[in-house]
Amino acid sequence: MDDLEELVKEISRFEAIIADWDETQRGVAVGLKRAIETLHKEALTRLIKSVKQESMPALRNAVADKVVYGVLLYHELVKPPQPSLEQRLKAAIEEVRPNLKNHHGDVELVSIKLPDTVEIRLMGTCRNCPTSHLTLSQGIEQAIQTYCPEIKNVVVVK
Protein backbone atom coordinates (compact mmCIF):
# COMPACT_ATOMS: atom_id res chain seq x y z
CA MET A 1 0.00 0.00 0.00
CA ASP A 2 2.97 2.31 0.54
CA ASP A 3 3.64 2.39 -3.21
CA LEU A 4 0.05 3.41 -3.89
CA GLU A 5 0.16 6.15 -1.28
CA GLU A 6 3.43 7.39 -2.78
CA LEU A 7 1.86 7.50 -6.25
CA VAL A 8 -1.08 9.52 -4.95
CA LYS A 9 1.32 11.95 -3.23
CA GLU A 10 3.30 12.29 -6.46
CA ILE A 11 0.15 13.10 -8.42
CA SER A 12 -0.75 15.73 -5.82
CA ARG A 13 2.73 17.26 -6.09
CA PHE A 14 2.41 17.53 -9.88
CA GLU A 15 -1.06 19.07 -9.57
CA ALA A 16 0.33 21.67 -7.15
CA ILE A 17 3.15 22.55 -9.57
CA ILE A 18 0.78 22.84 -12.54
CA ALA A 19 -1.59 25.07 -10.53
CA ASP A 20 1.10 27.78 -10.55
CA TRP A 21 1.61 27.66 -14.32
CA ASP A 22 0.09 30.19 -16.70
CA GLU A 23 -3.12 29.29 -18.52
CA THR A 24 -1.41 28.17 -21.75
CA GLN A 25 0.97 25.85 -19.95
CA ARG A 26 -1.85 24.43 -17.81
CA GLY A 27 -3.87 23.88 -21.00
CA VAL A 28 -1.06 21.79 -22.51
CA ALA A 29 -0.72 19.72 -19.33
CA VAL A 30 -4.49 19.21 -19.08
CA GLY A 31 -4.65 18.23 -22.76
CA LEU A 32 -1.87 15.69 -22.29
CA LYS A 33 -3.59 14.32 -19.18
CA ARG A 34 -6.90 14.03 -21.05
CA ALA A 35 -5.25 12.21 -23.97
CA ILE A 36 -3.53 9.73 -21.64
CA GLU A 37 -6.78 9.14 -19.73
CA THR A 38 -8.66 8.53 -22.99
CA LEU A 39 -6.03 5.99 -24.05
CA HIS A 40 -6.22 4.27 -20.65
CA LYS A 41 -10.01 4.18 -20.71
CA GLU A 42 -10.01 2.56 -24.16
CA ALA A 43 -7.40 0.00 -23.06
CA LEU A 44 -9.35 -0.79 -19.88
CA THR A 45 -12.60 -1.11 -21.85
CA ARG A 46 -11.00 -3.63 -24.20
CA LEU A 47 -9.42 -5.50 -21.28
CA ILE A 48 -12.77 -5.73 -19.49
CA LYS A 49 -14.50 -7.05 -22.63
CA SER A 50 -11.80 -9.68 -23.10
CA VAL A 51 -11.76 -10.82 -19.46
CA LYS A 52 -15.57 -10.80 -19.32
CA GLN A 53 -15.70 -13.27 -22.23
CA GLU A 54 -13.16 -15.56 -20.59
CA SER A 55 -14.02 -15.40 -16.90
CA MET A 56 -16.61 -13.33 -15.08
CA PRO A 57 -15.33 -14.55 -11.68
CA ALA A 58 -11.86 -13.21 -12.53
CA LEU A 59 -13.35 -9.87 -13.51
CA ARG A 60 -15.39 -9.70 -10.29
CA ASN A 61 -12.29 -10.56 -8.31
CA ALA A 62 -10.31 -7.78 -10.01
CA VAL A 63 -13.07 -5.22 -9.42
CA ALA A 64 -13.19 -6.21 -5.75
CA ASP A 65 -9.72 -4.67 -5.39
CA LYS A 66 -10.33 -1.10 -4.20
CA VAL A 67 -7.57 0.37 -6.37
CA VAL A 68 -8.83 -1.36 -9.53
CA TYR A 69 -12.39 -0.37 -8.63
CA GLY A 70 -11.33 3.24 -8.02
CA VAL A 71 -9.60 3.51 -11.41
CA LEU A 72 -12.54 1.91 -13.22
CA LEU A 73 -14.94 4.22 -11.38
CA TYR A 74 -12.82 7.24 -12.34
CA HIS A 75 -13.11 6.20 -16.00
CA GLU A 76 -16.86 5.53 -15.56
CA LEU A 77 -16.42 1.85 -16.45
CA VAL A 78 -18.25 0.66 -13.33
CA LYS A 79 -21.23 2.11 -11.55
CA PRO A 80 -20.74 3.90 -8.25
CA PRO A 81 -22.06 2.06 -5.22
CA GLN A 82 -25.74 2.69 -4.61
CA PRO A 83 -27.63 2.34 -1.36
CA SER A 84 -29.93 -0.67 -1.20
CA LEU A 85 -33.53 -0.37 -2.36
CA GLU A 86 -34.71 -0.54 1.23
CA GLN A 87 -32.36 2.28 2.28
CA ARG A 88 -33.54 4.45 -0.61
CA LEU A 89 -37.21 3.73 0.21
CA LYS A 90 -36.64 4.70 3.82
CA ALA A 91 -34.94 7.92 2.68
CA ALA A 92 -37.92 8.73 0.45
CA ILE A 93 -40.33 8.18 3.31
CA GLU A 94 -38.20 10.31 5.65
CA GLU A 95 -38.41 13.12 3.10
CA VAL A 96 -42.23 13.25 3.23
CA ARG A 97 -42.65 12.30 6.88
CA PRO A 98 -42.31 15.87 8.32
CA ASN A 99 -45.15 17.13 6.13
CA LEU A 100 -47.36 14.22 7.14
CA LYS A 101 -46.55 14.72 10.83
CA ASN A 102 -47.53 18.39 10.52
CA HIS A 103 -51.05 17.06 9.85
CA HIS A 104 -50.82 14.37 12.57
CA GLY A 105 -50.23 11.62 10.05
CA ASP A 106 -47.45 9.27 9.12
CA VAL A 107 -46.49 6.53 6.68
CA GLU A 108 -44.85 3.15 7.20
CA LEU A 109 -43.05 0.90 4.72
CA VAL A 110 -44.78 -2.47 5.04
CA SER A 111 -43.07 -4.59 2.39
CA ILE A 112 -41.14 -4.63 -0.84
CA LYS A 113 -42.59 -6.86 -3.56
CA LEU A 114 -39.90 -7.23 -6.19
CA PRO A 115 -39.45 -6.31 -8.90
CA ASP A 116 -41.45 -3.06 -8.84
CA THR A 117 -43.99 -2.78 -6.01
CA VAL A 118 -43.95 -1.52 -2.44
CA GLU A 119 -46.66 -1.67 0.17
CA ILE A 120 -47.10 1.19 2.60
CA ARG A 121 -49.46 1.94 5.44
CA LEU A 122 -50.92 5.39 6.04
CA MET A 123 -51.21 6.11 9.72
CA GLY A 124 -52.75 8.73 11.98
CA THR A 125 -55.01 11.26 10.30
CA CYS A 126 -53.69 10.19 6.87
CA ARG A 127 -55.46 6.84 7.24
CA ASN A 128 -58.98 8.26 6.97
CA CYS A 129 -58.33 11.63 5.36
CA PRO A 130 -60.52 12.40 2.31
CA THR A 131 -57.46 13.83 0.53
CA SER A 132 -55.17 10.88 1.30
CA HIS A 133 -55.11 10.00 -2.41
CA LEU A 134 -53.40 13.38 -3.03
CA THR A 135 -50.96 12.76 -0.17
CA LEU A 136 -50.19 9.42 -1.75
CA SER A 137 -49.87 10.52 -5.38
CA GLN A 138 -48.30 13.96 -4.97
CA GLY A 139 -46.17 13.27 -1.94
CA ILE A 140 -45.30 9.70 -1.13
CA GLU A 141 -45.33 8.19 -4.63
CA GLN A 142 -43.40 11.13 -6.04
CA ALA A 143 -40.68 10.83 -3.39
CA ILE A 144 -40.45 7.07 -3.92
CA GLN A 145 -40.14 7.56 -7.70
CA THR A 146 -37.36 10.10 -7.17
CA TYR A 147 -35.34 7.81 -4.91
CA CYS A 148 -36.33 4.49 -6.50
CA PRO A 149 -37.24 4.83 -10.18
CA GLU A 150 -37.48 1.04 -10.45
CA ILE A 151 -40.60 1.11 -8.23
CA LYS A 152 -43.69 1.42 -10.42
CA ASN A 153 -46.47 0.57 -7.94
CA VAL A 154 -47.13 1.95 -4.48
CA VAL A 155 -49.94 0.03 -2.78
CA VAL A 156 -51.63 1.22 0.39
CA VAL A 157 -52.48 -1.57 2.81
CA LYS A 158 -54.65 -1.33 5.93
C-alpha positions, 0 to 999 in steps of 0.5 A: 500500500505504501507504493500506492500512497506514494503515487497519490502523493506524487500526483498531488505534487504535480497538480500543485506545480501545474496550478502555478503555471500560466493558462497556456501551460496548464492547457497543454498539461491538461490536454496531455492528461486528457489524452492519456486518460482517454487511451487508458479508458479505451485499453481498460474497456478492451481488457474488461470485454476480453476478461468478461468473455473468458471469466466473469469470476476473474473480472469480479475478483479484479473489481473487488480490489479497491484500487482497480475499482477506483480507477474503473470508477474514475473512468466511468467503467463501473457504476458507483455504489448505490444504497440498497432499495430498502435504504432508498425507500426509507430515505424517500419516506423520511423526506415526506414524513415531516409534512405528514406529521404536521397534519398528525399523520405518518407513513410506514413501509410495510413490504417490498414486492420485487421487482417493482412494487412496495406496500405502505401503510398510512397512519394517523389522520392520513389513514382516513383523510378524504385527501389521502389520495393526493398525499399518496400521489403527490407526496409519497409516490413522487418521493419514492419515484425520485429515490427508486425509479425502479418502483412502479407501484405503491400500494396502500395496505390497511 
